[in-house]
Amino acid sequence: MKKVVYSGTFDPMTRGHINIVERALEFFGSITIAVAESKEKKPMFSLQERVELSKISLSHLNNIEVKPFYGLLVEFLKENETKFIIRGLRNGVDFEYERDMHYANKSIFNNIETIYLNSKLGDSFVSSSVVRTILRYGGDVSHLVPKKVFENEIFQKRVLK
């Protein structure tokens, strides 16, 4: 059975991310969710909080493993003995960025393959950045993140700040 990795900062995981995972399970028997440390992005949630919220977001699915990772994705792929990456695309800007990342990764680890899934119609504007921006200004994001996450204590601590 082929293993695949879906990586991201997931700060927080959104309904768009979940849709990509659900659809990727149709092609792969199991998925490892690689939650990136991404210190340079200055995440709203800590790495451990993002791992926990990702587990909660995907608790309705089987054959999902959520792991933190530090450093290069290609090293994580090697450690986890896989060469497949799933990436979600919302628009042309995402495609250009992901294509460049694919070639950069491939220059380090030639065996990798990146599989792209388009976002679900209606989710093309949903991103963790949008969620964080709305939160910073006190807006409602309950329609953009899973209910289990929105109601979670970790999430609510950030919302109520």
PETA-V812439 format. One record per residue. N is the residue number from 0. RES is the residue in one small letter. PHI is phi in degrees with one decimal (NA if undefined). Layout:
n=[N:N]
res=[RES:RES]
phi=[PHI:PHI]
//
This chain:
n=[0:1:2:3:4:5:6:7:8:9:10:11:12:13:14:15:16:17:18:19:20:21:22:23:24:25:26:27:28:29:30:31:32:33:34:35:36:37:38:39:40:41:42:43:44:45:46:47:48:49:50:51:52:53:54:55:56:57:58:59:60:61:62:63:64:65:66:67:68:69:70:71:72:73:74:75:76:77:78:79:80:81:82:83:84:85:86:87:88:89:90:91:92:93:94:95:96:97:98:99:100:101:102:103:104:105:106:107:108:109:110:111:112:113:114:115:116:117:118:119:120:121:122:123:124:125:126:127:128:129:130:131:132:133:134:135:136:137:138:139:140:141:142:143:144:145:146:147:148:149:150:151:152:153:154:155:156:157:158:159:160]
res=[m:k:k:v:v:y:s:g:t:f:d:p:m:t:r:g:h:i:n:i:v:e:r:a:l:e:f:f:g:s:i:t:i:a:v:a:e:s:k:e:k:k:p:m:f:s:l:q:e:r:v:e:l:s:k:i:s:l:s:h:l:n:n:i:e:v:k:p:f:y:g:l:l:v:e:f:l:k:e:n:e:t:k:f:i:i:r:g:l:r:n:g:v:d:f:e:y:e:r:d:m:h:y:a:n:k:s:i:f:n:n:i:e:t:i:y:l:n:s:k:l:g:d:s:f:v:s:s:s:v:v:r:t:i:l:r:y:g:g:d:v:s:h:l:v:p:k:k:v:f:e:n:e:i:f:q:k:r:v:l:k]
phi=[NA:-77.7:-103.1:-135.7:-116.5:-116.1:-109.3:175.3:-80.4:49.5:-121.0:-97.0:-68.1:-112.0:-63.7:-65.6:-60.1:-62.8:-61.1:-62.4:-62.8:-58.0:-72.3:-64.8:-63.8:-70.4:-104.9:-123.3:-71.0:-148.6:-131.9:-99.8:-90.5:-101.1:-89.8:-77.6:-59.9:49.2:-57.0:-63.9:-85.0:51.5:-59.7:-70.8:-106.1:-67.1:-58.6:-64.0:-65.0:-66.5:-63.0:-63.4:-64.8:-67.3:-60.7:-63.4:-59.4:-107.6:-63.9:-80.8:-108.8:-97.8:62.1:-119.0:-124.0:-111.8:-135.8:-77.3:-145.2:-124.7:86.8:-81.0:-60.6:-61.8:-68.5:-62.3:-60.5:-61.5:-60.8:-98.9:51.6:-139.9:-126.4:-107.2:-121.5:-101.8:-134.8:-94.8:-121.4:-98.4:-163.4:-64.6:-63.0:-58.6:-59.9:-61.7:-62.9:-66.8:-61.8:-62.6:-64.4:-58.9:-66.4:-64.1:-62.4:-65.4:-68.4:-95.2:-134.9:-61.2:-78.8:-71.9:-133.7:-109.4:-109.0:-103.6:-121.1:-70.6:-67.1:-66.5:-53.3:99.1:-104.8:-68.0:-97.6:-80.9:-148.6:-60.4:-61.9:-62.4:-59.1:-63.1:-63.1:-60.9:-60.7:-59.1:-100.9:77.7:-82.1:-89.1:-115.9:-60.0:-86.1:-107.7:-124.4:-60.2:-55.4:-61.2:-77.9:-56.3:-86.5:-70.8:-58.4:-59.0:-67.4:-61.9:-58.4:-75.3:-67.7:-85.4:-63.1]
//
